[in-house]
């Protein structure tokens, strides 16, 4: 996909920079997927369907690339999943003629102690936390500047919510337990990939890939990642072109990981995806902060704080992109 220029008397910076030739981009991705499968000697694609926009677009692209009979779609709900995620995942599969498989991961997660371990860490700060309670992790607003601070939000059985500052060890413990969910889903994806001789398709968009919004060896593990170069605004353009159902296109992006409803921005990005796209694209292409701020509804100071947050996340998550590090290269397999 060619980079869209800005300047030279064009319209002010804004969402128009994400305008793409959706059919040409679809054809380019489909061609790339076919070549990648040929190189890996695989005959189809496996992916998890979350009911979100990214996995839905990836399913549509996979069907274009290899046909619906060579696509294996998995629904992997667990105890904290929103029931709507399964419903929307099944809707998109039906739309593109794919028969999905339900792999309920609640039982294996419970057997590994995912929920028990998480709740034990939560009780470090909320001793009464237990049955009937719900929780999520949120971060401080990047627009305020300073360090990003994570907080625990809990709701008691009556629905009363409280917010708690998290010690580092408690935060890491809750996240480590929660990451079992993504890694368990990937286990099932690779089981089906192995039995079918398919490749596993990862679904991150550019914003998620750039900012490290994935779990290493969890949703970050894949054989192909066909939309990692696309800003989320461009993913939505492809969704419209490919015929992804409107209910999915209008659903706000969520993590669907914690028992309390949680948006991606309150967990990780601080800003809604459309404004983050404008900031990330602007930063990547040297757009003046004032122009970005005008387009995104931010002050220059706020844009600079978002830039600092982007750079910080890139540094903190760079290891997620690295393969296992060797003491000495093995030249014969390089």
Backbone bond lengths (Angstrom), bond angles and torsions (degrees), N, CA, C in turn:
res aa  C-N    CA-C-N  psi(-1)  N-CA   C-N-CA  omega(-1)  CA-C   N-CA-C  phi
1 X - - - 1.454 - - 1.517 108.68 -
2 X 1.315 117.50 129.31 1.448 120.62 -178.99 1.517 110.68 -76.76
3 X 1.336 115.60 145.02 1.462 120.60 178.08 1.522 109.70 -73.17
4 X 1.287 117.27 135.64 1.468 122.15 -178.19 1.517 108.97 -88.03
5 X 1.330 118.30 124.55 1.465 120.23 -176.97 1.511 111.91 -74.18
6 X 1.316 114.19 166.00 1.461 120.63 175.55 1.509 107.66 -141.14
7 X 1.306 116.73 138.34 1.451 120.33 -179.42 1.519 111.44 115.79
8 X 1.331 116.45 -162.62 1.466 122.38 178.27 1.523 111.90 54.49
9 X 1.319 116.07 42.95 1.455 119.18 175.33 1.513 115.17 81.30
10 X 1.346 118.38 7.25 1.455 120.29 178.89 1.527 110.70 -72.48
11 X 1.332 115.60 176.29 1.464 120.97 176.68 1.521 109.28 -59.88
12 X 1.341 117.71 155.19 1.466 120.33 177.83 1.524 111.19 -53.93
13 X 1.328 113.82 152.36 1.463 119.28 -179.85 1.514 110.40 -55.37
14 X 1.341 115.49 136.35 1.456 119.08 -179.25 1.515 111.41 -178.48
15 X 1.318 117.87 -168.74 1.465 121.87 -175.66 1.519 114.86 -59.47
16 X 1.340 117.51 -16.18 1.470 119.13 -179.32 1.528 112.26 -62.66
17 X 1.352 117.88 -19.31 1.470 119.05 179.39 1.522 111.51 -66.67
18 X 1.330 117.16 -15.95 1.465 120.73 -179.64 1.526 112.41 -94.44
19 X 1.328 117.38 5.44 1.460 119.90 177.66 1.526 109.26 -66.63
20 X 1.322 116.44 128.55 1.458 120.67 -178.67 1.523 109.96 -132.32
21 X 1.318 115.23 158.91 1.464 121.24 169.61 1.525 105.86 -81.67
22 X 1.317 115.81 95.64 1.467 120.54 -170.56 1.528 112.14 -62.15
23 X 1.306 118.00 -38.43 1.464 119.29 -179.04 1.521 110.80 -70.09
24 X 1.337 117.10 -40.14 1.459 119.58 178.13 1.527 111.08 -65.54
25 X 1.339 116.42 -40.25 1.463 119.61 178.65 1.521 111.10 -67.51
26 X 1.322 117.06 -39.36 1.465 120.76 175.98 1.525 110.19 -59.01
27 X 1.335 116.52 -46.98 1.464 120.55 -179.34 1.522 111.13 -62.11
28 X 1.328 117.06 -38.71 1.465 120.78 179.61 1.519 111.70 -65.46
29 X 1.327 116.70 -42.97 1.462 120.72 179.42 1.523 110.49 -67.11
30 X 1.322 116.68 -43.70 1.469 120.81 179.77 1.528 110.33 -60.71
31 X 1.311 116.87 -44.19 1.469 120.19 177.88 1.521 110.71 -61.48
32 X 1.348 116.05 -42.72 1.454 119.68 178.83 1.514 112.70 -63.60
33 X 1.329 117.22 -43.09 1.462 120.64 178.62 1.526 111.29 -61.06
34 X 1.319 116.85 -43.80 1.471 119.56 -179.63 1.522 111.25 -61.60
35 X 1.326 116.50 -41.23 1.460 119.28 179.48 1.526 110.56 -67.83
36 X 1.333 116.98 -40.93 1.459 120.33 179.36 1.521 111.74 -62.77
37 X 1.311 117.23 -39.89 1.466 120.21 177.26 1.526 111.14 -66.50
38 X 1.315 116.20 -39.67 1.464 119.87 177.14 1.517 110.51 -61.72
39 X 1.343 116.11 -43.62 1.465 120.47 -179.68 1.520 111.51 -63.60
40 X 1.330 117.28 -33.16 1.463 121.70 -178.62 1.531 112.71 -92.36
41 X 1.321 116.50 -1.31 1.467 122.10 -178.69 1.527 111.66 57.13
42 X 1.313 114.86 43.95 1.461 121.99 176.75 1.525 108.42 -113.32
43 X 1.345 116.34 154.27 1.454 119.26 -173.97 1.532 114.11 -113.93
44 X 1.334 116.56 1.35 1.451 119.00 -179.97 1.509 110.95 -167.66
45 X 1.342 115.94 -170.73 1.460 121.59 -173.50 1.526 111.57 -134.71
46 X 1.322 115.80 138.70 1.465 123.76 173.96 1.522 108.13 -112.86
47 X 1.329 116.58 136.74 1.464 119.03 172.95 1.516 110.15 -151.00
48 X 1.328 115.16 153.86 1.455 121.47 174.54 1.513 109.92 -87.55
49 X 1.330 116.35 134.41 1.458 122.25 178.44 1.518 109.17 -103.36
50 X 1.329 115.94 118.42 1.458 121.08 -176.73 1.521 113.11 -101.02
51 X 1.328 116.94 -7.78 1.460 119.84 -172.50 1.511 112.46 85.03
52 X 1.340 117.06 5.09 1.453 122.07 178.64 1.516 112.00 -96.56
53 X 1.314 115.82 172.83 1.462 121.35 -174.10 1.522 112.19 -68.40
54 X 1.340 118.11 -39.10 1.460 120.46 -174.61 1.525 112.19 -67.61
55 X 1.327 117.06 -49.53 1.465 119.15 -179.52 1.527 110.80 -67.33
56 X 1.334 117.46 -30.69 1.465 120.43 178.74 1.521 111.02 -67.30
57 X 1.338 116.36 -44.44 1.465 119.99 176.90 1.525 110.35 -63.61
58 X 1.333 116.92 -41.11 1.460 119.83 179.49 1.526 111.46 -63.42
59 X 1.330 117.34 -37.40 1.462 119.50 176.71 1.521 110.05 -62.45
60 X 1.313 116.85 -46.03 1.461 120.28 -179.92 1.522 111.12 -60.86
61 X 1.329 117.41 -41.23 1.457 121.05 178.18 1.533 111.13 -66.23
62 X 1.329 115.77 -40.16 1.465 119.81 179.17 1.522 110.95 -61.66
63 X 1.332 116.60 -42.28 1.467 120.38 178.88 1.522 110.08 -63.85
64 X 1.330 117.11 -41.30 1.467 120.26 176.44 1.527 110.95 -60.07
65 X 1.344 115.77 -36.64 1.462 119.88 -174.10 1.520 113.24 -77.35
66 X 1.334 116.98 -42.87 1.473 119.05 -171.12 1.522 114.02 -128.30
67 X 1.336 118.15 -2.16 1.466 120.13 -178.35 1.512 111.64 87.21
68 X 1.340 115.63 150.50 1.464 119.84 -173.60 1.518 113.55 -63.18
69 X 1.339 118.43 -27.38 1.467 120.55 -178.92 1.523 112.27 -72.90
70 X 1.317 116.46 -16.19 1.461 120.69 -178.96 1.526 111.91 -109.31
71 X 1.320 116.15 23.19 1.457 122.16 175.11 1.521 108.82 -121.81
72 X 1.314 116.58 127.13 1.462 122.47 177.50 1.528 107.92 -110.28
73 X 1.336 116.00 113.58 1.465 121.44 -179.71 1.519 109.62 -103.34
74 X 1.324 115.86 132.79 1.464 121.39 -178.85 1.516 110.61 -115.67
75 X 1.328 116.14 134.49 1.464 122.37 169.41 1.518 105.86 -105.64
76 X 1.342 116.81 126.37 1.464 119.42 -173.31 1.522 110.88 -130.37
77 X 1.327 116.45 69.91 1.468 120.07 179.27 1.525 111.30 -72.12
78 X 1.328 114.59 161.61 1.472 120.60 174.18 1.517 108.03 -145.58
79 X 1.310 117.50 -174.68 1.460 121.37 -169.45 1.522 113.62 -60.35
80 X 1.327 117.91 -29.28 1.465 121.08 -177.35 1.520 113.44 -98.27
81 X 1.333 118.02 2.18 1.461 120.68 -175.42 1.526 111.73 -69.82
82 X 1.319 115.09 145.84 1.462 121.90 171.14 1.523 107.99 -74.20
83 X 1.340 119.42 124.07 1.469 120.65 179.76 1.524 112.92 -54.57
84 X 1.323 117.24 -26.93 1.467 120.16 179.96 1.525 111.59 -64.34
85 X 1.326 117.43 -27.69 1.463 120.07 -179.41 1.525 110.62 -62.25
86 X 1.320 116.95 -44.01 1.457 120.54 177.84 1.526 110.60 -65.25
87 X 1.317 116.81 -43.79 1.462 120.39 -179.27 1.522 111.49 -60.50
88 X 1.325 116.91 -44.33 1.458 120.09 -178.83 1.524 111.33 -72.56
89 X 1.325 117.43 -35.46 1.454 119.79 175.13 1.518 111.29 -60.61
90 X 1.311 116.67 -43.73 1.464 120.39 178.18 1.525 111.52 -66.69
91 X 1.329 116.39 -34.17 1.465 120.07 177.66 1.522 111.07 -63.03
92 X 1.312 117.40 -46.61 1.463 118.96 -177.92 1.524 110.89 -68.90
93 X 1.325 117.54 -35.04 1.463 119.96 177.23 1.530 110.37 -62.97
94 X 1.331 117.11 -45.53 1.470 120.36 177.71 1.522 111.06 -61.14
95 X 1.313 115.90 -39.89 1.463 120.44 -178.74 1.518 111.59 -58.08
96 X 1.316 117.28 -37.37 1.460 120.74 -176.91 1.528 113.14 -105.75
97 X 1.334 116.68 13.99 1.456 121.10 171.52 1.506 115.73 73.56
98 X 1.340 117.05 26.12 1.466 121.08 -178.46 1.518 109.72 -104.87
99 X 1.321 116.41 135.64 1.466 121.09 175.38 1.530 108.62 -88.95
100 X 1.309 116.67 117.18 1.456 120.83 -178.04 1.521 112.89 -90.29
101 X 1.314 114.77 162.78 1.460 122.60 179.37 1.529 108.38 -121.93
102 X 1.325 117.13 129.53 1.465 120.54 176.16 1.522 109.54 -89.68
103 X 1.310 115.84 123.82 1.468 122.53 173.12 1.530 106.25 -121.44
104 X 1.313 117.11 92.59 1.460 120.97 -179.95 1.525 108.60 -72.44
105 X 1.335 116.50 116.49 1.467 119.69 -173.97 1.523 112.67 -96.93
106 X 1.335 118.41 6.41 1.461 120.24 -178.56 1.531 111.63 -60.89
107 X 1.318 117.26 -44.11 1.470 120.31 -177.40 1.522 111.92 -65.34
108 X 1.348 119.59 -50.21 1.476 117.24 177.21 1.519 113.57 -62.22
109 X 1.336 117.66 -34.05 1.454 119.52 177.24 1.524 111.39 -64.83
110 X 1.323 115.81 -42.29 1.460 119.65 177.85 1.522 110.74 -63.81
111 X 1.345 116.13 -39.93 1.460 120.04 -179.47 1.529 111.35 -63.73
112 X 1.329 116.72 -34.06 1.467 120.50 178.66 1.530 112.42 -82.24
113 X 1.320 116.60 -6.99 1.455 120.05 178.30 1.516 114.36 85.98
114 X 1.321 117.78 18.61 1.466 120.78 -178.20 1.525 111.55 -55.10
115 X 1.342 117.28 -54.82 1.464 120.85 -175.99 1.529 111.14 -70.00
116 X 1.332 115.88 -40.18 1.467 119.65 -179.53 1.526 110.75 -63.99
117 X 1.322 116.97 -45.49 1.460 120.61 -179.62 1.535 110.74 -63.20
118 X 1.338 116.14 -44.43 1.463 119.76 178.56 1.524 111.13 -58.87
119 X 1.325 116.42 -48.42 1.464 120.07 -177.11 1.523 111.92 -64.67
120 X 1.323 116.72 -34.00 1.465 119.89 177.45 1.524 110.69 -62.18
121 X 1.333 116.55 -42.45 1.467 119.51 177.82 1.524 111.29 -67.36
122 X 1.330 116.78 -39.51 1.465 119.51 179.26 1.527 110.47 -60.55
123 X 1.331 116.55 -37.23 1.474 119.52 -179.32 1.527 112.76 -67.56
124 X 1.333 117.35 -10.07 1.467 119.42 171.99 1.522 110.73 -60.84
125 X 1.337 116.09 -32.66 1.479 119.48 -177.31 1.526 112.13 -114.64
126 X 1.342 117.06 -20.76 1.469 121.02 177.91 1.533 107.07 -130.49
127 X 1.325 118.26 85.32 1.475 121.61 -172.48 1.520 114.32 -57.21
128 X 1.338 118.73 -28.66 1.464 121.06 -177.23 1.520 113.50 -82.93
129 X 1.323 117.93 -2.90 1.469 120.84 -174.37 1.532 110.28 -61.30
130 X 1.333 115.70 132.03 1.465 119.93 -179.51 1.504 110.98 -173.67
131 X 1.327 116.91 -147.38 1.465 122.31 -177.09 1.527 110.03 -58.37
132 X 1.324 115.68 136.67 1.454 121.06 178.63 1.513 114.58 87.22
133 X 1.331 117.52 -7.99 1.455 122.03 177.69 1.539 108.99 -91.14
134 X 1.316 116.53 163.78 1.456 122.08 175.74 1.524 108.37 -142.69
135 X 1.340 116.30 161.83 1.462 118.74 -173.77 1.522 111.35 -155.82
136 X 1.329 114.40 165.93 1.462 122.36 171.26 1.520 107.67 -160.68
137 X 1.321 116.60 163.58 1.460 122.80 174.79 1.521 108.36 -108.72
138 X 1.329 116.35 135.77 1.460 121.72 176.12 1.525 108.19 -127.96
139 X 1.342 115.79 160.66 1.465 119.83 179.43 1.521 109.41 -115.50
140 X 1.321 114.20 161.26 1.463 119.59 176.56 1.520 109.82 -69.12
141 X 1.307 116.88 159.07 1.450 123.65 -176.62 1.529 110.32 -73.01
142 X 1.343 116.53 119.62 1.464 120.37 -179.57 1.518 111.99 -62.91
143 X 1.335 118.01 -23.83 1.462 120.97 -179.00 1.520 112.18 -67.92
144 X 1.344 116.21 -18.08 1.461 120.00 -179.31 1.526 112.17 -82.74
145 X 1.331 116.01 -11.73 1.459 119.79 179.89 1.515 111.83 80.63
146 X 1.321 116.28 177.99 1.459 120.65 -179.13 1.516 111.62 79.44
147 X 1.315 115.70 -166.94 1.455 121.07 -178.35 1.526 110.61 -78.62
148 X 1.334 116.01 146.03 1.462 120.50 173.43 1.526 108.39 -74.00
149 X 1.301 115.80 125.91 1.464 121.13 -178.24 1.524 108.38 -116.38
150 X 1.321 116.82 133.21 1.460 121.79 179.70 1.525 110.37 -94.47
151 X 1.305 115.90 140.30 1.452 122.79 178.11 1.526 109.60 -125.66
152 X 1.304 115.46 151.65 1.456 122.20 172.95 1.520 108.73 -100.36
153 X 1.325 116.40 128.06 1.455 121.83 173.17 1.519 107.74 -109.57
154 X 1.322 117.03 126.38 1.462 120.81 178.88 1.521 109.17 -123.62
155 X 1.318 114.51 150.62 1.468 121.39 174.03 1.519 107.90 -122.34
156 X 1.315 117.19 127.41 1.465 120.39 178.33 1.525 109.18 -77.86
157 X 1.332 118.82 173.70 1.473 120.66 -176.96 1.522 114.38 -57.44
158 X 1.335 117.74 -19.83 1.470 120.41 177.37 1.522 112.47 -88.29
159 X 1.332 116.51 -3.81 1.454 120.45 179.57 1.512 114.87 92.57
160 X 1.321 117.72 1.02 1.464 120.97 178.95 1.534 109.78 -73.54
161 X 1.329 116.49 126.40 1.458 120.96 -176.89 1.518 111.77 -103.32
162 X 1.334 114.85 142.08 1.461 121.93 173.39 1.521 108.38 -134.16
163 X 1.323 115.09 155.52 1.468 122.27 -176.41 1.523 108.73 -119.33
164 X 1.346 116.50 135.74 1.457 120.56 -172.65 1.532 110.51 -134.20
165 X 1.308 116.03 135.07 1.464 121.68 173.37 1.529 108.56 -69.49
166 X 1.324 116.85 137.90 1.451 121.20 -174.75 1.525 111.87 -105.99
167 X 1.328 118.40 125.50 1.468 119.95 167.45 1.529 108.64 -62.39
168 X 1.321 116.47 152.08 1.458 120.55 -175.28 1.531 112.20 -56.56
169 X 1.323 117.46 -46.40 1.470 120.11 -177.24 1.527 111.26 -61.90
170 X 1.313 117.05 -37.72 1.464 120.46 179.27 1.523 110.36 -68.71
171 X 1.333 116.76 -44.19 1.459 120.79 177.45 1.525 110.60 -58.12
172 X 1.321 116.72 -48.60 1.467 120.46 -178.63 1.528 111.21 -62.27
173 X 1.330 117.04 -37.72 1.461 120.19 179.43 1.513 112.40 -66.34
174 X 1.326 116.88 -42.97 1.468 120.20 178.78 1.526 110.52 -63.72
175 X 1.333 116.31 -44.93 1.464 120.05 -179.81 1.522 110.92 -65.44
176 X 1.333 117.31 -41.32 1.463 120.71 -179.99 1.529 111.13 -60.77
177 X 1.323 116.89 -42.70 1.466 119.89 177.63 1.526 110.84 -66.12
178 X 1.326 116.47 -42.37 1.461 119.88 -179.37 1.527 111.67 -65.52
179 X 1.325 117.48 -32.98 1.465 120.95 179.99 1.525 112.59 -64.81
180 X 1.327 116.85 -18.75 1.464 119.58 174.41 1.531 110.85 -56.72
181 X 1.320 116.75 -31.04 1.461 120.22 -177.58 1.525 111.05 -64.02
182 X 1.342 116.41 -49.44 1.467 119.44 -179.71 1.525 111.76 -65.75
183 X 1.323 115.95 -37.37 1.466 118.21 -178.68 1.528 111.59 -72.28
184 X 1.312 117.04 -33.19 1.465 119.80 177.46 1.533 110.32 -69.26
185 X 1.318 116.88 -40.95 1.472 119.16 176.03 1.530 110.74 -58.46
186 X 1.321 116.04 -41.45 1.467 118.75 -179.03 1.524 111.52 -66.42
187 X 1.319 117.36 -31.98 1.468 119.95 175.22 1.520 110.61 -57.85
188 X 1.327 116.45 -45.35 1.461 119.90 -179.68 1.521 111.50 -68.98
189 X 1.318 117.82 -36.61 1.461 119.62 177.80 1.528 110.21 -61.37
190 X 1.321 116.73 -43.21 1.460 118.61 -178.66 1.525 111.90 -74.89
191 X 1.328 118.03 -27.37 1.464 118.82 172.97 1.522 110.01 -59.87
192 X 1.317 115.77 -50.15 1.468 118.97 -178.62 1.524 111.09 -69.47
193 X 1.328 117.97 -34.14 1.458 119.88 176.57 1.529 111.09 -63.31
194 X 1.327 116.59 -41.99 1.463 120.16 -179.88 1.524 111.74 -66.00
195 X 1.326 116.71 -42.28 1.476 118.03 -176.43 1.524 112.10 -71.66
196 X 1.345 117.56 -24.12 1.465 121.25 -177.46 1.530 113.20 -103.12
197 X 1.332 116.80 -6.48 1.459 121.94 -171.44 1.526 110.60 58.96
198 X 1.327 115.31 43.69 1.459 123.14 176.72 1.534 109.22 -104.39
199 X 1.314 115.75 166.51 1.466 122.25 171.65 1.522 109.23 -99.66
200 X 1.324 115.99 150.28 1.465 120.85 176.84 1.520 109.32 -88.29
201 X 1.322 114.92 129.20 1.459 121.77 -178.66 1.527 109.46 -100.87
202 X 1.340 116.39 123.76 1.451 122.03 175.46 1.517 110.43 -93.24
203 X 1.337 117.01 150.63 1.460 120.40 -168.93 1.527 116.53 -116.44
204 X 1.340 121.30 17.29 1.472 118.13 -177.66 1.523 112.33 -70.08
205 X 1.333 116.08 142.33 1.453 120.27 169.41 1.522 108.57 -87.88
206 X 1.320 116.88 179.57 1.467 120.49 -174.75 1.519 112.30 -62.43
207 X 1.313 117.48 -40.82 1.458 120.61 -178.60 1.523 110.31 -60.99
208 X 1.328 117.25 -45.86 1.460 121.32 179.86 1.524 111.31 -67.28
209 X 1.339 115.88 -42.94 1.463 120.31 -178.35 1.522 110.90 -65.33
210 X 1.325 117.07 -45.73 1.459 122.33 -179.41 1.518 111.65 -62.96
211 X 1.333 116.83 -43.09 1.460 121.43 -172.58 1.531 113.90 -92.76
212 X 1.331 117.03 5.55 1.458 119.73 176.36 1.511 113.93 68.64
213 X 1.336 116.09 35.16 1.463 120.41 -179.88 1.527 109.21 -89.04
214 X 1.318 114.99 66.52 1.457 121.57 177.54 1.522 108.73 -163.20
215 X 1.309 115.55 163.94 1.463 122.59 -178.55 1.519 109.05 -100.20
216 X 1.326 116.53 126.83 1.459 119.62 178.88 1.528 109.72 -63.19
217 X 1.337 115.38 133.24 1.460 122.64 -175.15 1.526 112.20 60.79
218 X 1.320 115.53 17.30 1.464 121.55 172.23 1.511 106.97 -118.59
219 X 1.340 117.64 -119.33 1.460 118.39 178.61 1.523 111.94 -69.18
220 X 1.344 117.45 -9.39 1.457 120.26 174.20 1.512 113.64 -80.04
221 X 1.333 118.71 -13.13 1.461 122.38 -178.93 1.521 110.04 -86.77
222 X 1.312 116.50 131.12 1.465 120.98 179.36 1.522 108.80 -170.47
223 X 1.320 115.68 163.75 1.461 121.35 174.71 1.522 111.83 -93.45
224 X 1.332 116.45 -29.58 1.464 121.92 177.49 1.531 108.46 -140.67
225 X 1.323 116.27 146.62 1.472 122.02 178.65 1.532 107.66 -134.74
226 X 1.319 117.44 85.44 1.467 120.55 -167.03 1.516 116.37 -75.20
227 X 1.349 120.13 -14.81 1.464 119.63 -178.45 1.523 112.26 -118.93
228 X 1.332 117.80 15.70 1.467 120.25 -177.59 1.522 112.48 -66.76
229 X 1.325 118.17 -16.89 1.460 121.48 178.63 1.521 112.51 -90.65
230 X 1.326 117.93 -6.02 1.461 122.17 -174.04 1.525 111.77 -98.40
231 X 1.334 116.20 128.94 1.459 120.01 169.55 1.533 107.82 -63.32
232 X 1.323 115.42 154.21 1.463 118.46 -175.82 1.535 111.33 -61.47
233 X 1.330 117.38 -32.65 1.455 120.56 175.39 1.527 110.76 -58.18
234 X 1.322 116.49 -37.81 1.464 121.24 178.78 1.523 111.35 -73.33
235 X 1.330 116.18 -32.83 1.468 119.58 175.34 1.527 109.96 -62.16
236 X 1.324 116.25 -42.26 1.466 119.36 177.90 1.531 111.26 -63.73
237 X 1.320 117.38 -36.53 1.461 120.23 176.97 1.534 110.46 -63.13
238 X 1.329 116.85 -41.77 1.467 120.31 176.69 1.525 110.71 -65.57
239 X 1.324 116.64 -39.08 1.463 120.21 179.67 1.525 110.87 -59.00
240 X 1.302 116.03 -43.98 1.463 120.24 178.72 1.523 110.62 -64.30
241 X 1.325 117.01 -43.40 1.463 121.85 -179.20 1.528 112.05 -65.63
242 X 1.332 116.09 -39.84 1.471 120.56 -174.71 1.526 113.09 -82.48
243 X 1.320 117.60 -9.69 1.456 120.19 178.34 1.512 114.55 86.95
244 X 1.331 117.54 27.89 1.463 120.12 173.59 1.531 108.09 -63.41
245 X 1.332 118.37 132.75 1.471 120.92 -176.18 1.523 113.37 -52.53
246 X 1.313 115.46 144.11 1.459 121.82 -176.57 1.531 111.78 -59.77
247 X 1.334 117.92 -35.77 1.461 120.49 -179.78 1.523 111.00 -58.57
248 X 1.306 116.92 -34.48 1.463 120.73 179.44 1.519 110.17 -78.27
249 X 1.333 117.02 -39.65 1.466 120.52 179.74 1.519 112.07 -65.02
250 X 1.328 117.20 -26.05 1.462 120.91 -178.35 1.522 113.27 -96.25
251 X 1.314 117.85 -5.50 1.459 120.35 -179.02 1.525 110.79 -75.66
252 X 1.324 119.32 128.39 1.464 120.67 177.60 1.531 110.54 -63.74
253 X 1.331 118.38 136.89 1.468 120.52 178.97 1.531 111.26 -60.96
254 X 1.310 115.87 131.93 1.459 121.42 179.59 1.525 109.52 -130.02
255 X 1.327 116.17 165.08 1.465 119.67 174.47 1.522 111.09 -84.75
256 X 1.332 117.51 -31.41 1.462 123.72 -176.96 1.536 111.26 49.17
257 X 1.322 114.90 43.89 1.458 121.27 -178.66 1.524 111.99 -118.00
258 X 1.319 116.28 -35.97 1.461 120.74 -176.36 1.528 110.81 -102.08
259 X 1.306 116.30 162.43 1.462 120.78 -174.49 1.517 113.08 -75.15
260 X 1.327 118.17 -21.13 1.460 121.42 168.73 1.523 109.31 -93.28
261 X 1.323 116.85 143.16 1.460 120.56 177.93 1.519 109.67 -56.60
262 X 1.330 115.43 136.87 1.461 120.00 -171.74 1.524 109.87 -146.11
263 X 1.334 116.93 123.65 1.451 120.65 175.90 1.519 109.77 -83.52
264 X 1.330 115.98 160.58 1.458 119.50 179.19 1.516 111.94 -65.98
265 X 1.347 116.74 -35.26 1.460 117.48 -177.19 1.522 112.53 -70.34
266 X 1.331 118.43 -33.95 1.462 118.06 -179.28 1.525 111.21 -77.26
267 X 1.345 116.90 -20.60 1.457 119.59 177.88 1.527 112.16 -89.25
268 X 1.355 117.13 -33.05 1.465 117.51 -169.29 1.522 115.06 -142.59
269 X 1.335 118.48 -47.37 1.462 120.26 -166.76 1.525 115.05 -91.60
270 X 1.306 119.39 -20.46 1.467 125.05 179.84 1.532 113.86 74.50
271 X 1.328 117.57 -30.69 1.462 121.45 178.53 1.523 109.90 -120.04
272 X 1.331 118.94 152.97 1.463 120.86 172.38 1.527 110.36 -58.32
273 X 1.317 116.05 154.16 1.463 121.00 -172.32 1.524 113.65 -57.69
274 X 1.349 118.78 -36.59 1.457 119.78 -176.07 1.533 111.17 -67.84
275 X 1.321 116.96 -36.52 1.471 119.95 177.70 1.528 110.81 -76.32
276 X 1.333 117.33 -34.87 1.462 119.69 175.16 1.521 110.87 -64.46
277 X 1.341 117.37 -39.07 1.462 120.70 176.26 1.526 110.83 -57.01
278 X 1.323 115.96 -45.93 1.460 120.21 -179.31 1.524 111.35 -62.92
279 X 1.315 116.79 -39.72 1.465 120.50 179.24 1.522 111.15 -69.42
280 X 1.323 117.39 -45.61 1.458 120.79 -177.64 1.524 110.95 -66.31
281 X 1.325 116.87 -46.11 1.466 119.95 178.62 1.519 109.76 -61.35
282 X 1.332 116.47 -45.06 1.454 120.03 -179.65 1.509 112.28 -61.01
283 X 1.331 116.60 -42.63 1.462 120.84 178.34 1.529 110.48 -64.01
284 X 1.336 116.36 -42.83 1.466 120.93 -178.44 1.523 112.50 -65.81
285 X 1.335 117.35 -27.75 1.459 120.97 -174.04 1.524 113.36 -112.43
286 X 1.319 116.83 12.63 1.454 119.75 174.33 1.514 115.01 68.13
287 X 1.325 117.10 30.20 1.460 121.17 178.06 1.532 108.54 -74.10
288 X 1.321 118.65 135.66 1.472 119.80 179.04 1.519 111.53 -57.20
289 X 1.344 115.38 142.15 1.465 120.65 -177.89 1.519 111.82 -58.77
290 X 1.335 117.40 -33.29 1.453 119.82 179.21 1.516 112.36 -64.69
291 X 1.340 116.71 -39.24 1.466 120.76 178.39 1.539 110.84 -67.82
292 X 1.334 115.17 -40.81 1.467 119.37 178.24 1.529 109.67 -63.72
293 X 1.320 115.92 -45.60 1.455 119.87 -179.24 1.513 112.31 -60.00
294 X 1.339 116.80 -41.41 1.463 119.84 179.03 1.522 110.74 -62.63
295 X 1.330 116.93 -39.16 1.466 120.83 -179.01 1.525 111.81 -73.24
296 X 1.333 116.65 -35.22 1.468 120.90 -173.42 1.518 113.30 -98.93
297 X 1.336 117.86 -0.55 1.451 119.89 -179.09 1.513 112.92 71.80
298 X 1.348 116.45 37.61 1.455 122.07 -178.04 1.526 109.72 -126.87
299 X 1.319 115.95 155.73 1.454 120.04 171.42 1.522 108.92 -78.70
300 X 1.335 115.86 164.87 1.454 119.98 176.96 1.525 110.37 -58.89
301 X 1.336 116.56 -41.33 1.468 120.22 179.73 1.524 110.96 -62.79
302 X 1.320 117.04 -39.33 1.470 120.02 178.88 1.522 111.12 -67.25
303 X 1.321 117.37 -39.40 1.464 119.96 177.03 1.528 110.10 -61.29
304 X 1.317 116.93 -43.28 1.467 119.90 178.99 1.522 111.38 -62.74
305 X 1.327 116.83 -34.46 1.472 119.70 177.23 1.529 110.82 -69.27
306 X 1.327 116.83 -37.51 1.465 119.47 175.80 1.530 109.99 -64.80
307 X 1.341 117.19 -41.56 1.460 120.50 176.35 1.535 110.65 -57.54
308 X 1.329 115.74 -44.50 1.466 119.57 179.63 1.519 110.72 -62.44
309 X 1.322 116.94 -38.81 1.461 120.92 179.31 1.526 110.78 -66.87
310 X 1.333 117.22 -40.05 1.467 121.04 177.45 1.519 110.21 -61.60
311 X 1.338 116.06 -48.00 1.470 119.40 179.89 1.522 111.35 -61.97
312 X 1.333 116.41 -39.38 1.463 120.36 179.76 1.529 111.02 -63.95
313 X 1.316 116.90 -44.32 1.468 119.70 179.81 1.528 111.37 -66.61
314 X 1.320 116.62 -36.86 1.474 118.82 177.02 1.525 110.71 -60.79
315 X 1.321 116.31 -43.91 1.471 119.69 179.36 1.524 110.98 -64.85
316 X 1.324 116.31 -45.74 1.463 120.92 -173.97 1.523 112.58 -68.97
317 X 1.333 117.48 -27.96 1.470 120.06 -173.54 1.522 113.09 -110.45
318 X 1.306 118.42 7.15 1.467 119.96 -177.59 1.525 111.30 -58.11
319 X 1.313 116.34 -34.98 1.474 119.53 -178.61 1.523 111.88 -61.72
320 X 1.333 117.01 -25.28 1.463 119.66 -179.66 1.523 111.98 -62.96
321 X 1.323 116.82 -27.57 1.456 121.53 -177.74 1.529 112.57 -86.92
322 X 1.319 117.49 -10.52 1.455 119.97 -173.65 1.521 111.72 -84.85
323 X 1.327 117.58 142.76 1.463 119.95 169.44 1.516 108.81 -72.25
324 X 1.341 118.68 171.39 1.469 119.58 176.01 1.531 109.95 -55.80
325 X 1.312 115.97 136.61 1.461 120.69 -176.82 1.526 110.55 -86.20
326 X 1.319 116.03 133.95 1.452 122.36 -179.27 1.522 109.85 -103.44
327 X 1.316 116.59 149.17 1.462 120.67 173.12 1.530 109.98 -69.54
328 X 1.320 115.58 -36.06 1.474 120.43 -179.31 1.537 108.13 -142.67
329 X 1.314 118.70 131.14 1.466 120.30 178.62 1.529 111.27 -59.00
330 X 1.304 115.47 145.96 1.464 121.64 174.81 1.520 106.61 -101.47
331 X 1.311 116.10 95.89 1.465 121.14 -167.98 1.521 113.02 -60.58
332 X 1.310 116.98 -30.60 1.465 119.27 -173.11 1.533 112.45 -68.45
333 X 1.329 118.19 -21.29 1.464 118.78 -179.08 1.526 111.64 -115.56
334 X 1.320 117.27 12.00 1.465 120.85 179.12 1.528 110.52 -69.51
